[in-house]
Amino acid sequence: MALSVRNTLTGETEPFEVEGDEVLLYVCGLTVSDDAHLGHARVWAHADVLHRWLEHEGFDVRHVENVTDVNEKIAARIGEDDLGEDEAAVARHFTASVLADMRGLNLKRAEVYPRVSEHVPEVIELVKRLVDRGYAYESNGSVYFDVSAFEDYGALSNQTVDELEAQGDLEEQGEKQSPADFALWKGGGVSPDEVREHAKGEVDPENAAAGAERWDSPWGEGRPGWHVECSAMATTHLGETIDVHMGGRDLVFPHHENEIAQSEAASGERFARYWMHVGLLEREGEKMSSSLGNFLTVSEALDRFGPNVLRIFYLSAAYGTRQTYTAETLAEAKERWERLSRAYDRVAEACDSVNAHAKLEDTALREAVSETRDRFETAMADDLNVRAATAALLELASAANRHVERVESVAGSYDYRGLRRAIETFVEFGEGVFGLRFEGASDGEARLADELVDLVLSVREEAREAGEYGRADDLRAALDEAGVDVEDSPEGPTYRYR
C-alpha cells in the first residue's frame, strides 16, 4: 500500500515517491549540552518508526542523525560538576548519555551520527561557496547569509522576508546588512557574557569562555554558525538532495528555513523532498524543555517505565500533533502495553501447548488476524497513523484472548495456525515496526540479572583499585558481549541492558 506523508514545505499530504529503493533520511539531532529528555525522545521514537516502516515496505534506509557538539550552551557548562575542563570534554560526556538513551529506547542505529566538531572543514568549504556565489558576506570576521538574495526564503515557514524578525543576538545586529540575515561563521569565540547567559550551575565565565573551541578560517579564527552545521553534515553523508528531513516542529523556523536557503543556494539543487515535523511534547501546558525545567530525562523515564511503555506512550499520538505528558497518559500507555504483552504471552503459550492442533480452524481468530494486518497497513500508509495502527494491534490482542478463553472454558483445542499467524503479526508489526520487545525476562529473572551484573561490576572495581586494568577491561568486555552497556562516572559505574 502506497505511503502518503504530510509535507511541511507544501502543507499538503503527498504520495511518498523516491527514485529507486533507497531512502535518504536526515534527522536533526541534539545539541549535547544536557541529558536528553522525553521531548527529545519523541522525535527519536517517530523517526525510528518511520525508519522501520520504510524498511518493512522494502526500502533501504540511509539514516543520518547529527550530534551538535559545538555550541555556546555546551561551553557554558565547562568546569561544572566535573563535566570537563573544555568544550570537547563536556560534549563527550553528554554525547555518551544520549547514545545510551537511544540504545535504551531500542532505536535502530543510524548509519552514522556525525558530529559538528569533525565537520568544520566541510562547514568552511560550504561558507566559502556561498560567499563566492554572492549569497553571503563577511563582516568583522563573521560571515552572514543574505536572506534577500535567496528568492524562496520563507517558503517552509510560510513567511515573507518583510515579515521576518531579527535573527541572532544584539551584538550581531550592528554587523549585518539586514536584521533577518543569519550567521554562517562567527568570528572569535564564546564570550564570558554568553557563558553567563547559558550557565546552569556554578562556573567561572572567563575559564569557560577560554575552554570553548575555535578554528582558523579564511575570515579569521571563529566557530561555525548553528544552521550551516546541519547542511554541511547532511550533504557530506547523503549528498546534495535528500528524501526526508525530520525534526521537531520548533525547528521549522529559523533552523530548517535556513538549512534550505544555504543548501540550495550553494548547490543549486533541491535540498529535501519531504519535510516531516514532530509536534511538541507538553507538560503542564508548556513545551517540555531544559530551559523551563519541566522535563523528565530519558534515563529517569526508562528506569521508571521501561522502553516498551515509553514507546507505547509515543504511539498514542500522531507524530505531527502535540502530545501531553501526564501521570494519566503514562498510566494509559502502561495499561496498553500490558494488554499487548499479556495477550502475546497467552497466545505463545497456547500455540506451544499440546492442545494446539493442525486441523482445527477458528474462523473468528483468523479473520481478526487478517483484519488487523489490513487496518495496520492502511493506518501506517496514511501519514504514519500510529494511533490507529496501535488500536489494530489491541483489537488483535482482544480477539486472541477470546480464542484462548473459549478453548479453555470447554477444555478444547487451539487453532495452531491461527495462533501462529497472530504471533507473527505481533512480532512483524509490534516488534519490527513499533520497536517493542514482547519476550523478556520475568521479574525474578530481571532481579537475578541485576544481582549478577552488580557482582561483576564490584569485582571489576576491585581489579581497577588493585591496578589490574587488563582484568577490569576483560570484565567490561564480557558484560558488553552479554548485552550490558557500562558507563563510568565519578559516582561509580552505571549500566543498562541493550
C-alpha positions in Angstrom: 0.0 0.0 0.0 1.5 3.4 -1.1 2.6 5.7 1.7 1.4 9.3 1.9 3.1 11.9 4.2 2.3 15.4 5.3 5.0 17.7 3.8 5.6 20.8 5.8 7.0 22.6 2.7 3.8 22.3 0.7 1.3 22.0 3.6 -0.2 19.0 1.8 -0.4 15.3 2.3 1.5 13.8 -0.7 2.3 10.4 -2.1 5.7 9.3 -0.9 7.8 8.8 -4.1 11.6 8.3 -4.3 13.9 7.2 -7.0 14.8 3.5 -6.7 14.6 1.6 -3.4 16.9 3.8 -1.3 15.6 6.5 1.1 17.9 9.2 2.3 16.8 10.2 5.8 18.3 13.1 7.8 17.1 13.7 11.4 18.1 16.8 13.3 19.8 15.6 16.4 20.6 17.2 19.8 22.8 19.9 21.0 24.6 17.9 23.7 24.6 20.4 26.5 22.5 18.3 28.9 20.9 14.9 29.3 18.1 14.2 26.8 14.5 14.4 28.0 11.3 12.9 26.8 10.6 15.8 24.4 13.8 14.9 22.5 12.9 11.2 22.6 9.6 11.9 20.9 11.4 12.9 17.8 13.6 9.9 18.1 10.7 7.5 18.5 8.8 8.7 15.5 11.9 8.9 13.3 12.6 5.3 14.4 9.1 4.2 13.4 9.5 5.9 10.0 12.8 4.1 9.5 11.3 0.8 10.5 8.2 1.2 8.3 10.2 2.2 5.3 12.3 -0.9 5.7 9.2 -3.0 6.2 8.0 -1.7 2.9 11.2 -2.8 1.2 13.3 0.4 1.2 17.0 0.6 2.1 17.1 3.4 4.6 20.2 5.5 4.9 19.5 7.3 8.2 21.9 10.0 9.4 21.3 11.9 12.7 23.7 14.6 13.7 25.2 15.4 17.1 25.8 19.2 17.7 28.8 19.1 19.9 29.9 22.8 19.3 27.6 25.4 20.9 27.8 28.2 23.5 25.4 26.2 25.7 27.9 23.4 25.9 30.7 25.9 26.6 28.6 27.3 29.4 28.9 24.1 31.3 32.7 23.9 31.3 34.0 23.3 34.8 30.6 22.5 36.2 30.3 19.4 38.4 33.4 17.7 36.9 31.8 17.7 33.4 35.1 18.6 31.9 37.6 21.4 31.5 36.9 22.2 27.9 34.0 22.1 25.4 35.0 18.8 23.8 35.0 17.1 27.2 31.6 18.4 28.1 30.2 17.4 24.7 31.7 13.9 25.0 30.0 13.4 28.4 26.5 14.3 27.2 27.0 12.5 23.8 27.7 9.3 25.7 24.5 9.9 27.7 22.4 10.5 24.5 23.7 7.4 22.8 23.0 5.3 25.9 19.4 6.6 26.0 19.0 5.8 22.3 20.0 2.2 22.9 17.8 2.0 26.0 14.8 3.0 23.9 15.6 0.2 21.4 16.1 2.6 18.5 17.5 1.3 15.3 21.0 2.6 14.8 21.5 5.3 12.3 24.0 4.7 9.5 26.2 7.4 11.2 26.0 10.1 13.9 28.2 12.9 12.5 29.5 15.5 15.0 30.0 19.1 14.2 33.5 19.1 15.6 34.7 16.7 12.9 33.0 18.5 10.0 34.4 22.0 10.4 36.4 21.8 7.2 33.1 21.0 5.3 31.4 23.9 7.0 34.2 26.3 5.9 34.0 25.0 2.3 30.2 25.5 2.3 30.5 29.0 3.6 33.2 29.8 1.1 31.0 28.6 -1.7 28.1 30.8 -0.5 30.4 33.9 -0.4 31.7 33.1 -3.9 28.2 32.8 -5.3 27.0 36.1 -3.8 24.7 34.7 -1.1 26.8 35.6 1.9 29.1 38.4 3.0 31.9 38.8 5.5 31.6 41.4 8.3 34.1 42.0 11.1 35.4 38.4 10.9 32.0 36.8 10.8 30.1 35.7 7.7 26.3 36.2 7.2 23.8 34.8 4.8 21.9 37.5 2.9 18.3 36.3 3.0 17.2 38.8 0.4 19.5 37.1 -2.1 17.6 33.8 -1.9 14.3 34.1 -3.7 12.3 31.3 -1.9 13.4 32.3 1.6 10.4 31.8 4.0 8.6 29.1 1.9 8.9 26.4 4.7 7.6 28.6 7.5 5.2 30.4 5.2 6.7 33.9 5.7 8.0 36.7 3.5 11.3 38.4 4.1 9.5 41.6 5.1 7.7 39.7 7.9 10.8 38.2 9.4 12.1 39.2 12.8 15.8 39.8 13.6 18.0 36.6 13.9 20.9 36.3 16.2 21.9 38.3 19.3 22.2 42.0 19.7 25.9 42.0 19.2 25.4 40.7 15.6 22.9 43.3 14.6 25.4 46.0 14.0 27.5 43.7 11.7 24.7 42.6 9.4 23.2 44.3 6.3 19.7 43.2 7.5 18.4 42.1 10.9 17.0 39.0 9.2 20.4 37.8 7.9 21.8 34.8 9.9 25.4 33.8 10.8 27.2 31.2 8.9 30.6 31.8 10.6 31.0 33.6 13.9 34.3 35.4 14.3 36.1 35.0 17.6 34.9 32.5 20.3 32.4 32.3 23.1 32.3 35.3 25.3 32.0 35.3 29.1 28.7 37.1 28.7 27.4 34.2 26.6 28.6 31.8 29.3 26.7 33.8 31.9 23.6 33.7 29.7 23.5 30.0 29.3 25.1 28.8 32.6 23.2 26.2 34.5 25.4 25.8 37.5 28.4 27.4 39.2 31.1 28.1 36.6 33.8 30.6 36.0 32.7 32.6 32.9 36.3 33.5 32.0 37.6 30.0 32.2 34.6 28.5 30.5 35.0 31.0 27.6 38.6 30.1 27.3 37.8 26.4 27.1 35.5 26.9 24.1 36.8 25.6 20.8 37.6 27.8 17.8 39.1 27.2 14.4 41.1 29.0 11.7 39.2 30.1 8.6 39.6 32.5 5.7 37.9 35.1 7.7 39.9 34.7 10.9 39.6 32.5 13.9 36.0 31.6 14.8 33.2 29.0 15.1 30.5 27.6 12.8 27.0 29.1 12.9 24.3 26.7 14.1 22.3 26.3 10.9 25.1 25.7 8.5 26.4 22.8 10.5 23.4 20.6 9.6 23.7 21.5 5.9 27.3 20.5 5.9 26.8 17.2 7.7 23.7 16.2 5.7 25.3 16.9 2.3 28.6 15.2 3.3 26.9 11.9 4.2 23.8 11.9 2.0 24.5 14.2 -1.0 23.0 17.4 -2.2 19.4 16.2 -2.3 17.9 14.0 0.4 14.5 12.4 0.5 13.3 13.1 4.0 14.3 15.7 6.6 12.8 15.2 10.0 13.0 17.1 13.2 10.9 18.9 15.9 8.2 21.3 15.0 10.1 24.1 16.8 12.9 23.8 14.3 10.8 24.9 11.2 12.0 28.5 11.7 14.7 29.6 11.7 16.7 26.4 11.7 15.2 24.4 8.8 14.3 27.5 6.8 17.9 28.5 6.9 19.1 25.0 6.1 17.1 25.1 2.9 18.4 28.6 1.9 22.1 27.9 2.4 22.0 24.3 1.0 20.1 25.2 -2.2 22.0 28.5 -2.7 25.3 26.5 -2.5 24.2 23.6 -4.7 21.5 24.9 -7.0 19.6 21.7 -6.2 16.6 20.9 -4.1 17.7 20.2 -0.6 14.9 17.9 0.7 11.9 16.4 -1.0 9.8 15.9 2.2 9.9 17.8 5.4 8.3 15.9 8.3 8.0 17.7 11.7 7.2 16.1 15.0 4.9 18.0 17.3 6.0 19.3 20.7 5.7 17.3 23.9 4.0 19.4 26.6 3.8 19.1 30.3 1.5 21.3 32.4 0.6 23.3 29.3 4.1 24.2 28.3 6.6 22.7 25.9 8.9 20.2 27.8 12.3 21.8 27.7 15.6 22.0 29.6 15.3 25.8 29.9 11.9 25.6 31.6 13.0 22.8 33.9 9.7 20.9 33.4 11.3 17.8 31.9 11.9 14.2 32.7 15.1 12.8 31.4 15.1 9.8 29.2 17.3 7.9 31.6 14.9 8.6 34.5 11.9 7.6 32.4 13.5 4.3 31.3 14.2 3.4 34.9 10.6 4.3 35.9 8.6 2.9 33.0 10.8 0.9 30.7 11.2 1.2 26.9 8.0 -0.6 26.0 5.7 1.7 28.0 7.5 4.8 26.7 7.2 3.6 23.1 3.5 2.9 23.5 3.1 6.3 25.0 4.6 8.0 21.9 2.5 5.8 19.7 -0.7 7.2 21.3 -0.5 10.4 19.2 0.3 11.0 15.6 3.8 12.4 15.0 2.6 15.8 13.6 0.4 16.6 16.6 1.2 17.9 20.0 1.3 15.4 22.9 0.8 15.9 26.6 2.9 14.1 29.3 0.9 13.4 32.5 0.7 10.7 35.0 -2.6 9.6 33.4 -1.2 9.4 29.9 1.7 7.3 31.1 -0.7 5.0 33.1 -2.8 4.6 29.9 0.4 3.6 28.0 1.3 1.1 30.7 -2.2 -0.5 30.5 -2.0 -0.7 26.7 1.5 -2.3 26.9 0.3 -4.8 29.5 -2.7 -5.8 27.3 -0.5 -6.4 24.4 2.2 -8.2 26.4 -0.3 -10.4 28.3 -2.0 -11.3 25.0 1.3 -12.2 23.3 2.3 -14.4 26.3 -1.0 -16.2 26.3 -1.0 -16.8 22.6 2.6 -18.1 22.6 1.8 -20.4 25.5 -1.3 -21.7 23.8 0.4 -22.1 20.4 3.2 -24.2 22.1 0.8 -26.4 24.0 -0.1 -30.0 23.2 -3.7 -28.7 22.7 -2.8 -26.7 19.6 -3.9 -28.7 16.6 -3.2 -28.5 12.9 -6.7 -29.3 11.6 -8.7 -27.1 13.9 -9.8 -23.7 12.4 -11.2 -20.8 14.3 -12.7 -18.5 11.6 -13.1 -15.6 14.0 -9.4 -15.6 15.1 -8.1 -15.9 11.5 -10.4 -13.1 10.3 -9.2 -11.0 13.2 -5.6 -11.5 12.2 -6.4 -10.6 8.6 -8.3 -7.5 9.6 -5.5 -6.4 11.9 -3.0 -6.6 9.2 -5.2 -4.7 6.8 -6.0 -2.0 9.4 -2.4 -1.7 10.5 -1.0 -1.3 7.0 -3.8 1.1 6.0 -3.1 3.3 9.1 0.7 3.4 8.5 0.2 4.2 4.9 -1.9 7.2 5.9 0.9 9.5 7.1 2.1 7.0 9.7 -1.1 7.0 11.7 0.4 5.1 14.7 -2.6 5.7 16.9 -4.9 3.8 14.6 -2.2 1.1 14.0 -1.9 0.6 17.7 -5.6 0.2 18.0 -5.5 -2.5 15.4 -2.9 -4.5 17.5 -5.0 -4.1 20.6 -8.0 -5.5 18.7 -5.9 -8.5 17.8 -5.0 -8.9 21.4 -8.7 -9.0 22.3 -9.5 -11.5 19.5 -6.6 -13.8 20.5 -7.7 -13.7 24.2 -11.2 -14.6 23.2 -10.0 -17.6 21.3 -7.8 -18.8 24.2 -10.6 -18.2 26.7 -13.2 -20.1 24.6 -10.9 -23.1 24.3 -10.1 -23.1 28.0 -13.7 -22.8 29.0 -14.5 -26.1 27.3 -11.1 -27.8 27.7 -11.0 -27.9 23.9 -8.3 -27.4 21.3 -6.5 -24.4 19.9 -6.2 -23.3 16.3 -2.4 -23.7 15.9 -2.2 -21.9 12.5 -4.4 -19.0 13.7 -2.3 -18.6 16.8 1.0 -18.8 14.9 -0.3 -16.1 12.5 -1.3 -13.9 15.4 2.2 -14.3 16.9 3.8 -13.4 13.6 1.7 -10.3 13.3 2.6 -9.2 16.8 6.3 -9.7 16.0 6.2 -8.2 12.5 4.3 -5.1 13.4 4.8 -4.7 17.2 8.5 -5.5 17.3 9.5 -4.9 13.7 7.7 -1.6 13.1 6.9 -0.3 16.6 10.2 -1.4 18.2 8.5 -3.2 21.1 10.0 -6.2 22.8 7.5 -8.9 23.7 9.8 -11.6 25.0 11.9 -10.5 28.0 13.0 -11.7 31.4 10.4 -12.2 34.2 10.7 -10.1 37.3 12.6 -12.8 39.1 15.0 -13.3 36.2 15.5 -9.5 36.0 16.4 -9.2 39.6 18.9 -12.1 39.2 20.4 -10.4 36.2 20.8 -7.2 38.1 22.5 -9.0 41.0 24.9 -10.8 38.6 25.8 -7.5 36.8 26.3 -5.8 40.2 28.6 -8.6 41.3 30.7 -8.4 38.1 31.0 -4.6 38.4 32.1 -5.0 42.0 34.8 -7.4 41.0 35.8 -5.1 38.2 36.1 -2.1 40.6 38.3 -4.2 42.9 40.5 -5.1 39.9 40.9 -1.4 39.0 41.7 -0.4 42.5 44.4 -3.1 42.5 45.8 -1.8 39.3 44.7 -4.9 37.3 43.4 -2.9 34.4 43.6 -5.7 31.9 41.4 -7.9 34.0 39.0 -4.9 34.5 38.8 -4.4 30.8 38.1 -8.1 30.2 35.2 -8.0 32.6 33.7 -4.9 30.9 34.1 -6.6 27.5 32.3 -9.7 28.8 29.4 -7.5 30.0 29.3 -5.8 26.6 29.2 -9.1 24.9 26.3 -10.1 27.1 24.3 -7.0 26.1 25.1 -4.8 29.1 26.3 -1.2 28.4 28.6 0.2 31.2 29.3 3.9 31.7 31.9 5.0 34.2 31.3 8.3 36.2 32.9 10.0 39.2 30.0 8.5 41.3 30.8 5.0 40.1 29.7 2.8 37.2 26.2 2.6 35.9 24.8 0.1 33.4 21.8 -0.5 31.0 20.7 -3.6 29.2 20.6 -3.4 25.4 
